[in-house]
Amino acid sequence: MTIISWIILGLLAGAIAKFLLPGRDPGGFIGTTLIGIAGAFIGGWISARWLDHPITKTFYDGATWAAAIGGSLVLLIVYRLLFGNSRN
């Protein structure tokens, strides 16, 4: 997959992570989107590095989507833990 594909996948993974973890985010829509993109990259890297599932060449691979969404969820949770009270 190209870098553009990973960015699109990250945008969608961020939206899915936001849907699965509703609530107010400290960064709003832009912050959540950037977390989704970073989560897709990190989830894909972890999947290829430690889970022995190399990055595929197709956009529609379920394991790639699961890694991207999982990475986005983890980053969103960490982001909320670190900066969750900054919007009070």
N, CA and C atoms as a LAMMPS dump frame, in Angstrom:
ITEM: TIMESTEP
0
ITEM: NUMBER OF ATOMS
264
ITEM: BOX BOUNDS ff ff ff
-5.0000000000000000e+02 5.0000000000000000e+02
-5.0000000000000000e+02 5.0000000000000000e+02
-5.0000000000000000e+02 5.0000000000000000e+02
ITEM: ATOMS id mol type element x y z
1 1 1 N 0.845 -1.172 0
2 1 2 C 0 0 0
3 1 3 C 0.892 1.237 0
4 2 1 N 0.399 2.277 -0.602
5 2 2 C 1.142 3.525 -0.646
6 2 3 C 0.883 4.341 0.607
7 3 1 N 1.631 5.401 0.761
8 3 2 C 1.461 6.273 1.92
9 3 3 C 0.08 6.918 1.921
10 4 1 N -0.45 7.222 0.739
11 4 2 C -1.791 7.803 0.639
12 4 3 C -2.83 6.795 1.131
13 5 1 N -2.645 5.53 0.805
14 5 2 C -3.569 4.497 1.281
15 5 3 C -3.551 4.401 2.794
16 6 1 N -2.362 4.512 3.396
17 6 2 C -2.271 4.449 4.849
18 6 3 C -2.919 5.667 5.493
19 7 1 N -2.823 6.816 4.866
20 7 2 C -3.474 8.009 5.405
21 7 3 C -4.989 7.859 5.335
22 8 1 N -5.497 7.37 4.217
23 8 2 C -6.942 7.146 4.086
24 8 3 C -7.401 6.093 5.081
25 9 1 N -6.637 5.027 5.2
26 9 2 C -6.955 3.984 6.177
27 9 3 C -6.94 4.557 7.59
28 10 1 N -5.977 5.437 7.877
29 10 2 C -5.902 6.069 9.189
30 10 3 C -7.084 6.975 9.469
31 11 1 N -7.532 7.717 8.462
32 11 2 C -8.71 8.561 8.631
33 11 3 C -9.934 7.726 8.968
34 12 1 N -10.114 6.642 8.244
35 12 2 C -11.255 5.764 8.496
36 12 3 C -11.109 5.039 9.836
37 13 1 N -9.888 4.603 10.162
38 13 2 C -9.665 3.924 11.436
39 13 3 C -9.897 4.879 12.603
40 14 1 N -9.511 6.138 12.446
41 14 2 C -9.763 7.134 13.482
42 14 3 C -11.247 7.374 13.688
43 15 1 N -11.996 7.411 12.595
44 15 2 C -13.448 7.589 12.697
45 15 3 C -14.096 6.384 13.377
46 16 1 N -13.633 5.192 13.042
47 16 2 C -14.174 3.983 13.67
48 16 3 C -13.803 3.946 15.15
49 17 1 N -12.562 4.318 15.478
50 17 2 C -12.14 4.351 16.882
51 17 3 C -12.967 5.372 17.665
52 18 1 N -13.254 6.509 17.055
53 18 2 C -14.078 7.53 17.708
54 18 3 C -15.5 7.016 17.915
55 19 1 N -16.012 6.255 16.953
56 19 2 C -17.337 5.66 17.079
57 19 3 C -17.365 4.634 18.216
58 20 1 N -16.301 3.838 18.34
59 20 2 C -16.233 2.81 19.372
60 20 3 C -15.964 3.394 20.76
61 21 1 N -15.329 4.575 20.808
62 21 2 C -14.989 5.228 22.066
63 21 3 C -15.558 6.64 22.062
64 22 1 N -16.87 6.78 22.19
65 22 2 C -17.451 8.123 22.11
66 22 3 C -17.075 8.976 23.311
67 23 1 N -17.258 10.254 23.151
68 23 2 C -16.956 11.195 24.226
69 23 3 C -16.178 12.37 23.692
70 24 1 N -15.914 13.308 24.583
71 24 2 C -15.171 14.5 24.198
72 24 3 C -13.69 14.202 24.189
73 25 1 N -13.053 14.576 23.104
74 25 2 C -11.612 14.43 22.993
75 25 3 C -10.96 15.784 23.159
76 26 1 N -9.796 15.816 23.781
77 26 2 C -9.122 17.089 23.979
78 26 3 C -8.759 17.8 22.671
79 27 1 N -8.528 17.066 21.602
80 27 2 C -8.107 17.677 20.349
81 27 3 C -9.229 17.897 19.356
82 28 1 N -10.425 17.456 19.677
83 28 2 C -11.538 17.605 18.757
84 28 3 C -11.396 16.701 17.533
85 29 1 N -12.038 17.122 16.451
86 29 2 C -12.052 16.308 15.235
87 29 3 C -10.661 16.192 14.613
88 30 1 N -9.931 17.289 14.564
89 30 2 C -8.596 17.271 13.959
90 30 3 C -7.654 16.371 14.758
91 31 1 N -7.691 16.492 16.075
92 31 2 C -6.844 15.657 16.923
93 31 3 C -7.163 14.181 16.777
94 32 1 N -8.441 13.859 16.728
95 32 2 C -8.855 12.471 16.562
96 32 3 C -8.428 11.928 15.204
97 33 1 N -8.51 12.76 14.179
98 33 2 C -8.092 12.35 12.844
99 33 3 C -6.595 12.066 12.814
100 34 1 N -5.813 12.942 13.402
101 34 2 C -4.364 12.729 13.434
102 34 3 C -3.998 11.501 14.257
103 35 1 N -4.728 11.267 15.334
104 35 2 C -4.509 10.059 16.126
105 35 3 C -4.844 8.812 15.305
106 36 1 N -5.89 8.884 14.493
107 36 2 C -6.243 7.758 13.625
108 36 3 C -5.156 7.447 12.621
109 37 1 N -4.589 8.483 12.021
110 37 2 C -3.511 8.279 11.045
111 37 3 C -2.286 7.681 11.737
112 38 1 N -1.894 8.258 12.878
113 38 2 C -0.742 7.736 13.624
114 38 3 C -1.013 6.304 14.102
115 39 1 N -2.238 6.041 14.535
116 39 2 C -2.593 4.695 14.984
117 39 3 C -2.52 3.668 13.872
118 40 1 N -2.9 4.063 12.671
119 40 2 C -2.802 3.149 11.529
120 40 3 C -1.35 2.803 11.245
121 41 1 N -0.487 3.792 11.269
122 41 2 C 0.93 3.536 11.039
123 41 3 C 1.526 2.673 12.144
124 42 1 N 1.223 3.011 13.388
125 42 2 C 1.778 2.257 14.512
126 42 3 C 1.211 0.839 14.563
127 43 1 N -0.095 0.704 14.346
128 43 2 C -0.704 -0.625 14.33
129 43 3 C -0.145 -1.504 13.215
130 44 1 N 0.057 -0.928 12.054
131 44 2 C 0.656 -1.68 10.947
132 44 3 C 2.086 -2.076 11.232
133 45 1 N 2.837 -1.165 11.861
134 45 2 C 4.224 -1.466 12.196
135 45 3 C 4.309 -2.566 13.244
136 46 1 N 3.467 -2.487 14.271
137 46 2 C 3.458 -3.516 15.317
138 46 3 C 3.043 -4.859 14.734
139 47 1 N 2.052 -4.835 13.851
140 47 2 C 1.589 -6.071 13.217
141 47 3 C 2.699 -6.723 12.401
142 48 1 N 3.439 -5.924 11.661
143 48 2 C 4.512 -6.473 10.832
144 48 3 C 5.72 -6.875 11.667
145 49 1 N 6.012 -6.125 12.698
146 49 2 C 7.227 -6.34 13.482
147 49 3 C 7.094 -7.482 14.485
148 50 1 N 6.038 -7.477 15.29
149 50 2 C 5.948 -8.428 16.391
150 50 3 C 4.855 -9.481 16.254
151 51 1 N 3.86 -9.247 15.45
152 51 2 C 2.782 -10.225 15.326
153 51 3 C 2.948 -11.134 14.115
154 52 1 N 4.047 -10.983 13.412
155 52 2 C 4.393 -11.822 12.258
156 52 3 C 3.31 -11.81 11.183
157 53 1 N 2.697 -10.673 10.99
158 53 2 C 1.734 -10.493 9.905
159 53 3 C 2.201 -9.318 9.057
160 54 1 N 2.897 -9.611 7.97
161 54 2 C 3.448 -8.509 7.168
162 54 3 C 2.348 -7.652 6.546
163 55 1 N 2.691 -6.417 6.285
164 55 2 C 1.766 -5.497 5.642
165 55 3 C 1.459 -6.023 4.249
166 56 1 N 0.195 -6.114 3.943
167 56 2 C -0.198 -6.639 2.646
168 56 3 C -0.219 -5.53 1.602
169 57 1 N -0.338 -5.938 0.381
170 57 2 C -0.397 -4.992 -0.725
171 57 3 C -1.82 -4.554 -1.025
172 58 1 N -2.806 -5.135 -0.348
173 58 2 C -4.192 -4.797 -0.622
174 58 3 C -4.761 -3.923 0.481
175 59 1 N -5.67 -3.082 0.102
176 59 2 C -6.309 -2.152 1.02
177 59 3 C -7.387 -2.842 1.845
178 60 1 N -7.934 -3.933 1.348
179 60 2 C -9.099 -4.577 1.958
180 60 3 C -8.761 -5.777 2.826
181 61 1 N -7.538 -5.875 3.329
182 61 2 C -7.15 -6.979 4.196
183 61 3 C -7.68 -6.732 5.609
184 62 1 N -8.406 -7.696 6.141
185 62 2 C -9.026 -7.54 7.457
186 62 3 C -8.028 -7.357 8.583
187 63 1 N -6.906 -8.065 8.524
188 63 2 C -5.902 -7.942 9.581
189 63 3 C -5.255 -6.561 9.567
190 64 1 N -5.07 -5.99 8.404
191 64 2 C -4.519 -4.638 8.308
192 64 3 C -5.483 -3.636 8.912
193 65 1 N -6.769 -3.792 8.627
194 65 2 C -7.786 -2.908 9.201
195 65 3 C -7.846 -3.067 10.716
196 66 1 N -7.784 -4.312 11.19
197 66 2 C -7.825 -4.551 12.637
198 66 3 C -6.618 -3.922 13.324
199 67 1 N -5.444 -4.03 12.713
200 67 2 C -4.245 -3.418 13.286
201 67 3 C -4.366 -1.898 13.314
202 68 1 N -4.895 -1.312 12.249
203 68 2 C -5.047 0.147 12.178
204 68 3 C -6.066 0.645 13.205
205 69 1 N -7.187 -0.034 13.319
206 69 2 C -8.21 0.369 14.283
207 69 3 C -7.707 0.142 15.708
208 70 1 N -7.039 -0.972 15.939
209 70 2 C -6.478 -1.238 17.263
210 70 3 C -5.445 -0.203 17.667
211 71 1 N -4.569 0.15 16.74
212 71 2 C -3.586 1.196 17.028
213 71 3 C -4.245 2.53 17.308
214 72 1 N -5.295 2.847 16.573
215 72 2 C -6.023 4.1 16.798
216 72 3 C -6.714 4.11 18.156
217 73 1 N -7.307 2.992 18.534
218 73 2 C -7.958 2.909 19.841
219 73 3 C -6.956 3.082 20.976
220 74 1 N -5.815 2.423 20.86
221 74 2 C -4.797 2.527 21.903
222 74 3 C -4.297 3.961 22.015
223 75 1 N -3.999 4.595 20.884
224 75 2 C -3.532 5.98 20.932
225 75 3 C -4.602 6.929 21.454
226 76 1 N -5.847 6.692 21.093
227 76 2 C -6.933 7.543 21.579
228 76 3 C -7.1 7.412 23.094
229 77 1 N -6.987 6.198 23.616
230 77 2 C -7.08 5.987 25.061
231 77 3 C -5.913 6.661 25.781
232 78 1 N -4.705 6.493 25.262
233 78 2 C -3.538 7.122 25.879
234 78 3 C -3.66 8.641 25.815
235 79 1 N -4.123 9.168 24.702
236 79 2 C -4.298 10.608 24.545
237 79 3 C -5.317 11.16 25.536
238 80 1 N -6.407 10.428 25.72
239 80 2 C -7.421 10.862 26.692
240 80 3 C -6.887 10.794 28.12
241 81 1 N -6.087 9.784 28.416
242 81 2 C -5.516 9.681 29.759
243 81 3 C -4.54 10.822 30.043
244 82 1 N -3.756 11.19 29.046
245 82 2 C -2.758 12.236 29.24
246 82 3 C -3.353 13.642 29.217
247 83 1 N -4.285 13.887 28.29
248 83 2 C -4.785 15.243 28.066
249 83 3 C -6.291 15.357 28.239
250 84 1 N -6.927 14.409 28.874
251 84 2 C -8.383 14.377 28.975
252 84 3 C -9.003 15.516 29.755
253 85 1 N -8.32 16.054 30.725
254 85 2 C -8.89 17.097 31.555
255 85 3 C -8.549 18.498 31.085
256 86 1 N -7.939 18.615 29.921
257 86 2 C -7.507 19.949 29.466
258 86 3 C -8.636 20.782 28.898
259 87 1 N -9.838 20.211 28.67
260 87 2 C -10.957 20.966 28.097
261 87 3 C -11.972 21.385 29.154
262 88 1 N -11.667 21.257 30.408
263 88 2 C -12.616 21.632 31.462
264 88 3 C -12.748 23.124 31.568
